[in-house]
């Protein structure tokens, strides 16, 4: 799993798997979900990041796992 923040594009992309995307669907304005050829989600993109999360420091991300 990888998280990429593109400051220039003002976008965030979460890669869930290295499988190639075969199609994309905009599920909400500016939220794009990528699917592989078996309809599994492989990535999620959020456009206009600075407007959706104003003031968020994208250089300081925290990963948190919920215990089982």
C-alpha positions, 0 to 999 in steps of 0.5 A: 500500500502506498500513499502519494501526495502530488502538490502540483496536481493538488491530488492524493492517490492511495495505491492498494495493490500493484495490479494495473487498473483496467477501468476508473469510475468517478464515484463522487465529484473529484473522487476516482476509484480504479479497478482491475480486470476482476473489478477489485479496487486497486487505487483511490484518487482524491482531486482538489486536496487543498480544498477538501482538507484545508490546513492539512500538513500533507508532509506529516502523515500518520499511519494507524492500524486498529488492533484486532 
